Amino acid sequence: MSAAPFETPEPPRVSRPVMKLVERAVRDFSLVEAGDHVAVGISGGKDSLLLAAAMLELAAREDMGFEVTLIHLDQNQPGFDREGLNAAMARLGASLEVIDRDTHSVVQKMLKPGQIPCAICGRMRRGILNAYCAERGFTKLAMGHHLDDAVETYFLNLLFGSRLDPLKPATPASTHPVTTIRPLILVEERKIEAWVDEVGLQPVACPVCDSFPQSSRRDVKTFWQGFSELAHRDVYASVREALYGDPTTFAGAGVEKS
């Protein structure tokens, strides 16, 4: 009697309520068009894992007409869980293009005493990804920013930037023919957390960011999470419509540059 063949588990599918929000963002803000080749930025965190699954599902549909490639920027950060990222990709049944750039040592040399590296690292990361996308012919770069990120950015701009400026669904790069898109912009972080738990994915944390617990963004995040938990109604639905209920507000999508 021969042994039964090993069966690879089916890649996890995104829940229908979350996919409806992703589809709404893609449709309302024209994030993807037929013929696009979309690079999906994968850090290994929960947001990028759900983004990968959602974009792979959309790209597999005949009515969408676009291609997807998952890309990861290896910044040579000490302690990064490479095996964990590989395991997550295997669970998603997806391959990954890896860009190897030692930004970690460069950022460390640029830091002033007591300075948090995240802002410098983020700008450098965006520049590398935009240049790579332009070289490879990717028209869009999808990132995993979600509704909570949008709320936090709004409050940061209000409290520290003296402006009422929400996170935009799409942001054209200033130096490359690439547009950053945010298909998860209408999705609550709590739904992403619930999904990775449900399907058994193990997100990979940033070993650098998590070592800096004190920052203005984290303070705002703590405030928002506490308020949303204490509220007696679904404040997410209200915020979603207040910030993104009118797609014509973002019709230009070219004011903010990445």
C-alpha atoms as an extended CHARMM CRD file, in Angstrom:
* protein
*
       258  EXT
         1         1  MET       CA              0.0000000000        0.0000000000        0.0000000000  PROA      1               0.0000000000
         2         2  SER       CA              1.5960000000        3.2730000000       -1.1050000000  PROA      2               0.0000000000
         3         3  ALA       CA              1.6720000000        6.3120000000        1.1490000000  PROA      3               0.0000000000
         4         4  ALA       CA             -0.7190000000        9.1360000000        0.4160000000  PROA      4               0.0000000000
         5         5  PRO       CA              0.9500000000       12.0370000000       -1.3860000000  PROA      5               0.0000000000
         6         6  PHE       CA              1.7910000000       15.0940000000        0.7020000000  PROA      6               0.0000000000
         7         7  GLU       CA             -0.7690000000       17.8250000000        0.1450000000  PROA      7               0.0000000000
         8         8  THR       CA              0.2660000000       21.4560000000        0.3310000000  PROA      8               0.0000000000
         9         9  PRO       CA             -2.3770000000       23.4580000000        2.2120000000  PROA      9               0.0000000000
        10        10  GLU       CA             -4.3350000000       25.9900000000        0.2170000000  PROA      10              0.0000000000
        11        11  PRO       CA             -3.1100000000       29.5810000000        0.6640000000  PROA      11              0.0000000000
        12        12  PRO       CA             -5.3260000000       31.4910000000        3.1230000000  PROA      12              0.0000000000
        13        13  ARG       CA             -8.0410000000       33.6560000000        1.6140000000  PROA      13              0.0000000000
        14        14  VAL       CA             -8.9390000000       37.0880000000        2.8750000000  PROA      14              0.0000000000
        15        15  SER       CA            -12.3430000000       37.3870000000        4.5400000000  PROA      15              0.0000000000
        16        16  ARG       CA            -15.1190000000       38.7630000000        2.3710000000  PROA      16              0.0000000000
        17        17  PRO       CA            -15.7620000000       41.8870000000        4.5500000000  PROA      17              0.0000000000
        18        18  VAL       CA            -12.0960000000       42.8730000000        4.2920000000  PROA      18              0.0000000000
        19        19  MET       CA            -11.9530000000       42.1550000000        0.5520000000  PROA      19              0.0000000000
        20        20  LYS       CA            -15.0060000000       44.3650000000        0.0340000000  PROA      20              0.0000000000
        21        21  LEU       CA            -13.1200000000       47.2570000000        1.6710000000  PROA      21              0.0000000000
        22        22  VAL       CA            -10.0400000000       46.5620000000       -0.4560000000  PROA      22              0.0000000000
        23        23  GLU       CA            -12.1460000000       46.4100000000       -3.6200000000  PROA      23              0.0000000000
        24        24  ARG       CA            -13.8820000000       49.6510000000       -2.6480000000  PROA      24              0.0000000000
        25        25  ALA       CA            -10.5460000000       51.4320000000       -2.1850000000  PROA      25              0.0000000000
        26        26  VAL       CA             -9.1900000000       50.1030000000       -5.4860000000  PROA      26              0.0000000000
        27        27  ARG       CA            -12.3820000000       51.1470000000       -7.2910000000  PROA      27              0.0000000000
        28        28  ASP       CA            -13.1320000000       54.4920000000       -5.6220000000  PROA      28              0.0000000000
        29        29  PHE       CA             -9.5880000000       55.8200000000       -5.8300000000  PROA      29              0.0000000000
        30        30  SER       CA             -8.6120000000       54.1470000000       -9.1300000000  PROA      30              0.0000000000
        31        31  LEU       CA             -5.6160000000       52.5370000000       -7.4500000000  PROA      31              0.0000000000
        32        32  VAL       CA             -5.1480000000       49.8540000000      -10.1140000000  PROA      32              0.0000000000
        33        33  GLU       CA             -5.8480000000       49.9530000000      -13.8420000000  PROA      33              0.0000000000
        34        34  ALA       CA             -5.8090000000       47.2800000000      -16.5090000000  PROA      34              0.0000000000
        35        35  GLY       CA             -2.2610000000       46.7150000000      -17.6890000000  PROA      35              0.0000000000
        36        36  ASP       CA             -0.6210000000       47.7680000000      -14.4160000000  PROA      36              0.0000000000
        37        37  HSD       CA              2.2560000000       45.7280000000      -13.0230000000  PROA      37              0.0000000000
        38        38  VAL       CA              2.0230000000       46.2320000000       -9.2710000000  PROA      38              0.0000000000
        39        39  ALA       CA              4.9180000000       45.6480000000       -6.8840000000  PROA      39              0.0000000000
        40        40  VAL       CA              3.6480000000       44.7440000000       -3.4040000000  PROA      40              0.0000000000
        41        41  GLY       CA              6.0150000000       45.7870000000       -0.6320000000  PROA      41              0.0000000000
        42        42  ILE       CA              6.4700000000       42.9790000000        1.8900000000  PROA      42              0.0000000000
        43        43  SER       CA              8.0910000000       43.6900000000        5.2410000000  PROA      43              0.0000000000
        44        44  GLY       CA              6.8450000000       40.5120000000        6.8900000000  PROA      44              0.0000000000
        45        45  GLY       CA              4.5270000000       42.3740000000        9.2470000000  PROA      45              0.0000000000
        46        46  LYS       CA              0.8320000000       41.5340000000        9.5280000000  PROA      46              0.0000000000
        47        47  ASP       CA             -0.2530000000       44.4050000000        7.2680000000  PROA      47              0.0000000000
        48        48  SER       CA              1.9950000000       43.4100000000        4.3800000000  PROA      48              0.0000000000
        49        49  LEU       CA              0.9710000000       39.7510000000        4.7040000000  PROA      49              0.0000000000
        50        50  LEU       CA             -2.7200000000       40.5540000000        4.3620000000  PROA      50              0.0000000000
        51        51  LEU       CA             -1.9330000000       43.0170000000        1.5720000000  PROA      51              0.0000000000
        52        52  ALA       CA             -0.0760000000       40.2700000000       -0.2990000000  PROA      52              0.0000000000
        53        53  ALA       CA             -2.9850000000       37.8540000000        0.0250000000  PROA      53              0.0000000000
        54        54  ALA       CA             -5.5410000000       40.4720000000       -1.0470000000  PROA      54              0.0000000000
        55        55  MET       CA             -3.5620000000       41.6750000000       -4.0720000000  PROA      55              0.0000000000
        56        56  LEU       CA             -2.8600000000       38.1170000000       -5.2110000000  PROA      56              0.0000000000
        57        57  GLU       CA             -6.6040000000       37.3960000000       -5.0550000000  PROA      57              0.0000000000
        58        58  LEU       CA             -7.4470000000       40.5160000000       -7.0650000000  PROA      58              0.0000000000
        59        59  ALA       CA             -4.7560000000       39.8390000000       -9.6720000000  PROA      59              0.0000000000
        60        60  ALA       CA             -6.1100000000       36.3190000000      -10.1770000000  PROA      60              0.0000000000
        61        61  ARG       CA             -9.4800000000       37.7050000000      -11.2810000000  PROA      61              0.0000000000
        62        62  GLU       CA            -10.0260000000       37.9320000000      -15.0410000000  PROA      62              0.0000000000
        63        63  ASP       CA            -11.8700000000       41.2500000000      -14.7560000000  PROA      63              0.0000000000
        64        64  MET       CA             -8.9430000000       43.1000000000      -13.1100000000  PROA      64              0.0000000000
        65        65  GLY       CA             -6.2400000000       42.7250000000      -15.7650000000  PROA      65              0.0000000000
        66        66  PHE       CA             -3.1260000000       43.5350000000      -13.7560000000  PROA      66              0.0000000000
        67        67  GLU       CA             -0.0260000000       41.6700000000      -12.5870000000  PROA      67              0.0000000000
        68        68  VAL       CA              1.4510000000       41.4320000000       -9.0880000000  PROA      68              0.0000000000
        69        69  THR       CA              5.0230000000       40.8410000000       -7.9160000000  PROA      69              0.0000000000
        70        70  LEU       CA              5.8900000000       40.6530000000       -4.2220000000  PROA      70              0.0000000000
        71        71  ILE       CA              9.1090000000       42.4690000000       -3.3040000000  PROA      71              0.0000000000
        72        72  HSD       CA             11.0790000000       42.7260000000       -0.0560000000  PROA      72              0.0000000000
        73        73  LEU       CA             13.8520000000       45.1520000000        0.8470000000  PROA      73              0.0000000000
        74        74  ASP       CA             16.4850000000       43.3990000000        2.9470000000  PROA      74              0.0000000000
        75        75  GLN       CA             18.0250000000       46.2750000000        4.9140000000  PROA      75              0.0000000000
        76        76  ASN       CA             20.5910000000       44.0730000000        6.6560000000  PROA      76              0.0000000000
        77        77  GLN       CA             19.0510000000       44.7550000000       10.0520000000  PROA      77              0.0000000000
        78        78  PRO       CA             20.5790000000       42.6330000000       12.8230000000  PROA      78              0.0000000000
        79        79  GLY       CA             18.0820000000       40.1590000000       14.2420000000  PROA      79              0.0000000000
        80        80  PHE       CA             15.6510000000       40.1600000000       11.2990000000  PROA      80              0.0000000000
        81        81  ASP       CA             13.7500000000       36.8570000000       11.1990000000  PROA      81              0.0000000000
        82        82  ARG       CA             14.5080000000       35.7230000000        7.6420000000  PROA      82              0.0000000000
        83        83  GLU       CA             13.2790000000       32.1960000000        8.2790000000  PROA      83              0.0000000000
        84        84  GLY       CA             10.0110000000       33.5660000000        9.6090000000  PROA      84              0.0000000000
        85        85  LEU       CA              9.5060000000       35.6340000000        6.4620000000  PROA      85              0.0000000000
        86        86  ASN       CA             10.2440000000       32.6400000000        4.2560000000  PROA      86              0.0000000000
        87        87  ALA       CA              7.7280000000       30.5540000000        6.2270000000  PROA      87              0.0000000000
        88        88  ALA       CA              5.0430000000       33.2310000000        5.8330000000  PROA      88              0.0000000000
        89        89  MET       CA              5.6290000000       33.3770000000        2.0870000000  PROA      89              0.0000000000
        90        90  ALA       CA              5.3980000000       29.5940000000        1.8660000000  PROA      90              0.0000000000
        91        91  ARG       CA              2.0890000000       29.7090000000        3.7330000000  PROA      91              0.0000000000
        92        92  LEU       CA              0.8200000000       32.2750000000        1.2230000000  PROA      92              0.0000000000
        93        93  GLY       CA              2.0730000000       30.1110000000       -1.6360000000  PROA      93              0.0000000000
        94        94  ALA       CA              3.9380000000       33.0920000000       -3.0730000000  PROA      94              0.0000000000
        95        95  SER       CA              7.4560000000       33.8580000000       -4.2440000000  PROA      95              0.0000000000
        96        96  LEU       CA              9.3630000000       36.9730000000       -3.2680000000  PROA      96              0.0000000000
        97        97  GLU       CA             11.8770000000       39.2060000000       -5.0340000000  PROA      97              0.0000000000
        98        98  VAL       CA             14.5120000000       40.3440000000       -2.5300000000  PROA      98              0.0000000000
        99        99  ILE       CA             16.4000000000       43.6340000000       -2.8690000000  PROA      99              0.0000000000
       100       100  ASP       CA             19.6010000000       43.5850000000       -0.7970000000  PROA      100             0.0000000000
       101       101  ARG       CA             20.6740000000       47.0320000000        0.4560000000  PROA      101             0.0000000000
       102       102  ASP       CA             22.5990000000       47.6940000000        3.6590000000  PROA      102             0.0000000000
       103       103  THR       CA             20.6310000000       50.7450000000        4.7540000000  PROA      103             0.0000000000
       104       104  HSD       CA             20.9720000000       49.8280000000        8.4290000000  PROA      104             0.0000000000
       105       105  SER       CA             24.6240000000       50.7870000000        8.7480000000  PROA      105             0.0000000000
       106       106  VAL       CA             24.0530000000       53.9540000000        6.6940000000  PROA      106             0.0000000000
       107       107  VAL       CA             21.1810000000       55.0720000000        8.9410000000  PROA      107             0.0000000000
       108       108  GLN       CA             23.1840000000       54.3470000000       12.0960000000  PROA      108             0.0000000000
       109       109  LYS       CA             25.9610000000       56.6640000000       10.8900000000  PROA      109             0.0000000000
       110       110  MET       CA             23.4550000000       59.4500000000       10.1940000000  PROA      110             0.0000000000
       111       111  LEU       CA             21.7140000000       59.3760000000       13.5780000000  PROA      111             0.0000000000
       112       112  LYS       CA             22.2150000000       62.1090000000       16.1420000000  PROA      112             0.0000000000
       113       113  PRO       CA             22.3570000000       61.1630000000       19.8500000000  PROA      113             0.0000000000
       114       114  GLY       CA             18.8890000000       60.0610000000       21.0050000000  PROA      114             0.0000000000
       115       115  GLN       CA             17.3540000000       60.2910000000       17.5240000000  PROA      115             0.0000000000
       116       116  ILE       CA             14.8410000000       57.6360000000       16.4740000000  PROA      116             0.0000000000
       117       117  PRO       CA             15.8970000000       56.0970000000       13.1280000000  PROA      117             0.0000000000
       118       118  CYS       CA             12.4310000000       55.3740000000       11.7160000000  PROA      118             0.0000000000
       119       119  ALA       CA             11.9650000000       58.6050000000        9.7230000000  PROA      119             0.0000000000
       120       120  ILE       CA             15.4000000000       58.4410000000        8.0700000000  PROA      120             0.0000000000
       121       121  CYS       CA             15.0110000000       54.7230000000        7.4320000000  PROA      121             0.0000000000
       122       122  GLY       CA             11.5580000000       55.2440000000        5.9260000000  PROA      122             0.0000000000
       123       123  ARG       CA             12.7280000000       57.9170000000        3.4780000000  PROA      123             0.0000000000
       124       124  MET       CA             15.6810000000       55.8120000000        2.4050000000  PROA      124             0.0000000000
       125       125  ARG       CA             13.4690000000       52.7420000000        2.0080000000  PROA      125             0.0000000000
       126       126  ARG       CA             10.9420000000       54.6150000000       -0.1430000000  PROA      126             0.0000000000
       127       127  GLY       CA             13.6910000000       55.9700000000       -2.3820000000  PROA      127             0.0000000000
       128       128  ILE       CA             15.1660000000       52.5110000000       -2.9580000000  PROA      128             0.0000000000
       129       129  LEU       CA             11.7840000000       50.9230000000       -3.6350000000  PROA      129             0.0000000000
       130       130  ASN       CA             10.7060000000       53.6760000000       -6.0370000000  PROA      130             0.0000000000
       131       131  ALA       CA             13.9700000000       53.3920000000       -7.9730000000  PROA      131             0.0000000000
       132       132  TYR       CA             13.7090000000       49.5960000000       -8.1090000000  PROA      132             0.0000000000
       133       133  CYS       CA             10.1140000000       49.7550000000       -9.3260000000  PROA      133             0.0000000000
       134       134  ALA       CA             11.0450000000       52.2320000000      -12.0630000000  PROA      134             0.0000000000
       135       135  GLU       CA             13.9500000000       50.0420000000      -13.1950000000  PROA      135             0.0000000000
       136       136  ARG       CA             11.7700000000       46.9090000000      -13.2920000000  PROA      136             0.0000000000
       137       137  GLY       CA              8.8400000000       48.5660000000      -15.0380000000  PROA      137             0.0000000000
       138       138  PHE       CA              6.4060000000       48.4160000000      -12.1190000000  PROA      138             0.0000000000
       139       139  THR       CA              3.8040000000       51.1470000000      -12.4660000000  PROA      139             0.0000000000
       140       140  LYS       CA              2.4790000000       50.9430000000       -8.8940000000  PROA      140             0.0000000000
       141       141  LEU       CA              3.9710000000       50.1550000000       -5.4810000000  PROA      141             0.0000000000
       142       142  ALA       CA              1.3690000000       48.8080000000       -3.0450000000  PROA      142             0.0000000000
       143       143  MET       CA              2.0290000000       49.3940000000        0.6540000000  PROA      143             0.0000000000
       144       144  GLY       CA              0.1520000000       48.0860000000        3.6870000000  PROA      144             0.0000000000
       145       145  HSD       CA             -1.0280000000       51.3170000000        5.3400000000  PROA      145             0.0000000000
       146       146  HSD       CA             -4.4450000000       50.7730000000        6.9150000000  PROA      146             0.0000000000
       147       147  LEU       CA             -7.2270000000       52.9010000000        8.3980000000  PROA      147             0.0000000000
       148       148  ASP       CA             -5.5540000000       53.1920000000       11.8080000000  PROA      148             0.0000000000
       149       149  ASP       CA             -2.3940000000       54.4680000000       10.1050000000  PROA      149             0.0000000000
       150       150  ALA       CA             -4.5610000000       57.0460000000        8.3470000000  PROA      150             0.0000000000
       151       151  VAL       CA             -6.1300000000       58.1950000000       11.6230000000  PROA      151             0.0000000000
       152       152  GLU       CA             -2.7340000000       58.4210000000       13.3250000000  PROA      152             0.0000000000
       153       153  THR       CA             -1.2970000000       60.4180000000       10.4150000000  PROA      153             0.0000000000
       154       154  TYR       CA             -4.2730000000       62.7750000000       10.5210000000  PROA      154             0.0000000000
       155       155  PHE       CA             -3.7590000000       63.4610000000       14.2360000000  PROA      155             0.0000000000
       156       156  LEU       CA              0.0130000000       63.8390000000       13.8320000000  PROA      156             0.0000000000
       157       157  ASN       CA             -0.4890000000       66.3980000000       11.0720000000  PROA      157             0.0000000000
       158       158  LEU       CA             -3.1040000000       68.2180000000       13.1580000000  PROA      158             0.0000000000
       159       159  LEU       CA             -1.1830000000       68.2570000000       16.4480000000  PROA      159             0.0000000000
       160       160  PHE       CA              2.3830000000       68.6170000000       15.1980000000  PROA      160             0.0000000000
       161       161  GLY       CA              2.1610000000       69.6830000000       11.5480000000  PROA      161             0.0000000000
       162       162  SER       CA             -0.4330000000       72.4920000000       11.7600000000  PROA      162             0.0000000000
       163       163  ARG       CA             -2.5190000000       71.0490000000        8.9390000000  PROA      163             0.0000000000
       164       164  LEU       CA             -5.5740000000       68.8750000000        8.3060000000  PROA      164             0.0000000000
       165       165  ASP       CA             -4.0540000000       66.3400000000        5.9490000000  PROA      165             0.0000000000
       166       166  PRO       CA             -5.1670000000       62.6950000000        5.8020000000  PROA      166             0.0000000000
       167       167  LEU       CA             -3.0370000000       59.8950000000        4.4140000000  PROA      167             0.0000000000
       168       168  LYS       CA             -3.7140000000       59.7400000000        0.6890000000  PROA      168             0.0000000000
       169       169  PRO       CA             -4.8530000000       56.5380000000       -1.0370000000  PROA      169             0.0000000000
       170       170  ALA       CA             -2.3430000000       57.1700000000       -3.8410000000  PROA      170             0.0000000000
       171       171  THR       CA              0.9110000000       59.1380000000       -3.8660000000  PROA      171             0.0000000000
       172       172  PRO       CA              2.9380000000       59.7310000000       -7.0490000000  PROA      172             0.0000000000
       173       173  ALA       CA              6.7030000000       59.6670000000       -6.5550000000  PROA      173             0.0000000000
       174       174  SER       CA              8.4620000000       62.9510000000       -7.2740000000  PROA      174             0.0000000000
       175       175  THR       CA             11.4710000000       61.4590000000       -9.0620000000  PROA      175             0.0000000000
       176       176  HSD       CA             10.1980000000       58.2370000000      -10.6560000000  PROA      176             0.0000000000
       177       177  PRO       CA              7.1710000000       57.2030000000      -12.7610000000  PROA      177             0.0000000000
       178       178  VAL       CA              5.8110000000       55.1330000000       -9.8900000000  PROA      178             0.0000000000
       179       179  THR       CA              2.7220000000       55.6870000000       -7.7480000000  PROA      179             0.0000000000
       180       180  THR       CA              2.4730000000       54.3380000000       -4.2100000000  PROA      180             0.0000000000
       181       181  ILE       CA             -0.9990000000       52.9240000000       -3.5950000000  PROA      181             0.0000000000
       182       182  ARG       CA             -2.6380000000       51.9170000000       -0.3080000000  PROA      182             0.0000000000
       183       183  PRO       CA             -5.3140000000       49.2690000000       -0.9570000000  PROA      183             0.0000000000
       184       184  LEU       CA             -5.8360000000       48.6970000000        2.8090000000  PROA      184             0.0000000000
       185       185  ILE       CA             -6.5880000000       52.3580000000        3.5340000000  PROA      185             0.0000000000
       186       186  LEU       CA            -10.2160000000       51.5450000000        4.5090000000  PROA      186             0.0000000000
       187       187  VAL       CA             -9.3980000000       48.4400000000        6.5990000000  PROA      187             0.0000000000
       188       188  GLU       CA             -9.1600000000       48.5950000000       10.4090000000  PROA      188             0.0000000000
       189       189  GLU       CA             -6.0110000000       47.2270000000       11.9990000000  PROA      189             0.0000000000
       190       190  ARG       CA             -8.0950000000       45.0120000000       14.2930000000  PROA      190             0.0000000000
       191       191  LYS       CA             -9.4320000000       43.1440000000       11.2430000000  PROA      191             0.0000000000
       192       192  ILE       CA             -5.9060000000       42.5250000000       10.0030000000  PROA      192             0.0000000000
       193       193  GLU       CA             -4.8800000000       41.1970000000       13.4150000000  PROA      193             0.0000000000
       194       194  ALA       CA             -7.9180000000       38.9200000000       13.4980000000  PROA      194             0.0000000000
       195       195  TRP       CA             -7.1100000000       37.5570000000       10.0320000000  PROA      195             0.0000000000
       196       196  VAL       CA             -3.4800000000       36.6060000000       10.7270000000  PROA      196             0.0000000000
       197       197  ASP       CA             -4.5970000000       34.8740000000       13.9270000000  PROA      197             0.0000000000
       198       198  GLU       CA             -7.4000000000       33.0380000000       12.1420000000  PROA      198             0.0000000000
       199       199  VAL       CA             -5.2360000000       31.6850000000        9.3060000000  PROA      199             0.0000000000
       200       200  GLY       CA             -2.2360000000       30.9350000000       11.5230000000  PROA      200             0.0000000000
       201       201  LEU       CA              0.2950000000       33.2970000000        9.9780000000  PROA      201             0.0000000000
       202       202  GLN       CA              3.2430000000       34.4600000000       12.0860000000  PROA      202             0.0000000000
       203       203  PRO       CA              4.1400000000       38.0860000000       11.2610000000  PROA      203             0.0000000000
       204       204  VAL       CA              7.7800000000       39.1620000000       11.3690000000  PROA      204             0.0000000000
       205       205  ALA       CA              8.5200000000       42.2530000000       13.4520000000  PROA      205             0.0000000000
       206       206  CYS       CA             11.0370000000       44.9700000000       12.5960000000  PROA      206             0.0000000000
       207       207  PRO       CA             13.9420000000       44.4270000000       15.0040000000  PROA      207             0.0000000000
       208       208  VAL       CA             14.8370000000       48.1200000000       14.9190000000  PROA      208             0.0000000000
       209       209  CYS       CA             11.4680000000       49.8830000000       15.2240000000  PROA      209             0.0000000000
       210       210  ASP       CA             10.3180000000       47.6730000000       18.0770000000  PROA      210             0.0000000000
       211       211  SER       CA             13.3390000000       48.7040000000       20.1290000000  PROA      211             0.0000000000
       212       212  PHE       CA             12.0880000000       52.3180000000       20.1970000000  PROA      212             0.0000000000
       213       213  PRO       CA              8.7930000000       52.2470000000       22.1250000000  PROA      213             0.0000000000
       214       214  GLN       CA              8.6520000000       56.0120000000       22.6060000000  PROA      214             0.0000000000
       215       215  SER       CA              7.5750000000       58.1280000000       19.6430000000  PROA      215             0.0000000000
       216       216  SER       CA              4.8480000000       60.6450000000       18.8090000000  PROA      216             0.0000000000
       217       217  ARG       CA              3.1780000000       58.1610000000       16.4610000000  PROA      217             0.0000000000
       218       218  ARG       CA              3.0520000000       55.4880000000       19.1400000000  PROA      218             0.0000000000
       219       219  ASP       CA              1.6040000000       57.9980000000       21.6050000000  PROA      219             0.0000000000
       220       220  VAL       CA             -1.1380000000       58.8700000000       19.1090000000  PROA      220             0.0000000000
       221       221  LYS       CA             -1.6910000000       55.1730000000       18.3980000000  PROA      221             0.0000000000
       222       222  THR       CA             -2.1750000000       54.4450000000       22.1090000000  PROA      222             0.0000000000
       223       223  PHE       CA             -4.6300000000       57.3400000000       22.4100000000  PROA      223             0.0000000000
       224       224  TRP       CA             -6.6570000000       56.2390000000       19.3720000000  PROA      224             0.0000000000
       225       225  GLN       CA             -6.8070000000       52.6040000000       20.4000000000  PROA      225             0.0000000000
       226       226  GLY       CA             -7.9380000000       53.5190000000       23.9000000000  PROA      226             0.0000000000
       227       227  PHE       CA            -10.6040000000       55.8890000000       22.6080000000  PROA      227             0.0000000000
       228       228  SER       CA            -11.9440000000       53.4610000000       20.0050000000  PROA      228             0.0000000000
       229       229  GLU       CA            -12.2100000000       50.7080000000       22.6250000000  PROA      229             0.0000000000
       230       230  LEU       CA            -14.1220000000       52.9610000000       25.0420000000  PROA      230             0.0000000000
       231       231  ALA       CA            -16.4800000000       54.3930000000       22.4200000000  PROA      231             0.0000000000
       232       232  HSD       CA            -20.0680000000       53.1790000000       22.5150000000  PROA      232             0.0000000000
       233       233  ARG       CA            -20.4150000000       53.0370000000       18.7270000000  PROA      233             0.0000000000
       234       234  ASP       CA            -18.3700000000       52.0270000000       15.6930000000  PROA      234             0.0000000000
       235       235  VAL       CA            -16.0960000000       55.0530000000       15.3930000000  PROA      235             0.0000000000
       236       236  TYR       CA            -14.1770000000       53.3700000000       12.5830000000  PROA      236             0.0000000000
       237       237  ALA       CA            -17.1760000000       53.5830000000       10.2530000000  PROA      237             0.0000000000
       238       238  SER       CA            -17.5470000000       57.2840000000       11.0560000000  PROA      238             0.0000000000
       239       239  VAL       CA            -13.8430000000       58.0260000000       10.5270000000  PROA      239             0.0000000000
       240       240  ARG       CA            -13.7630000000       56.0000000000        7.3040000000  PROA      240             0.0000000000
       241       241  GLU       CA            -16.5610000000       58.0660000000        5.7980000000  PROA      241             0.0000000000
       242       242  ALA       CA            -15.1970000000       61.3680000000        7.1440000000  PROA      242             0.0000000000
       243       243  LEU       CA            -11.7490000000       60.8380000000        5.6370000000  PROA      243             0.0000000000
       244       244  TYR       CA            -12.4950000000       58.7590000000        2.5420000000  PROA      244             0.0000000000
       245       245  GLY       CA            -16.2320000000       58.8590000000        1.8790000000  PROA      245             0.0000000000
       246       246  ASP       CA            -15.8410000000       61.2780000000       -1.0370000000  PROA      246             0.0000000000
       247       247  PRO       CA            -13.4530000000       59.8430000000       -3.6540000000  PROA      247             0.0000000000
       248       248  THR       CA            -13.3990000000       63.1470000000       -5.5690000000  PROA      248             0.0000000000
       249       249  THR       CA            -11.4040000000       64.6640000000       -2.7100000000  PROA      249             0.0000000000
       250       250  PHE       CA             -8.4210000000       62.6070000000       -3.8710000000  PROA      250             0.0000000000
       251       251  ALA       CA             -9.0410000000       62.8490000000       -7.6150000000  PROA      251             0.0000000000
       252       252  GLY       CA             -5.7380000000       64.6740000000       -8.1830000000  PROA      252             0.0000000000
       253       253  ALA       CA             -3.7170000000       62.4370000000       -5.8670000000  PROA      253             0.0000000000
       254       254  GLY       CA             -0.6400000000       64.4080000000       -6.7720000000  PROA      254             0.0000000000
       255       255  VAL       CA             -0.2850000000       66.9820000000       -4.0070000000  PROA      255             0.0000000000
       256       256  GLU       CA              1.6670000000       64.8010000000       -1.6030000000  PROA      256             0.0000000000
       257       257  LYS       CA              4.9350000000       63.3600000000       -2.8690000000  PROA      257             0.0000000000
       258       258  SER       CA              6.5380000000       60.1920000000       -1.5470000000  PROA      258             0.0000000000
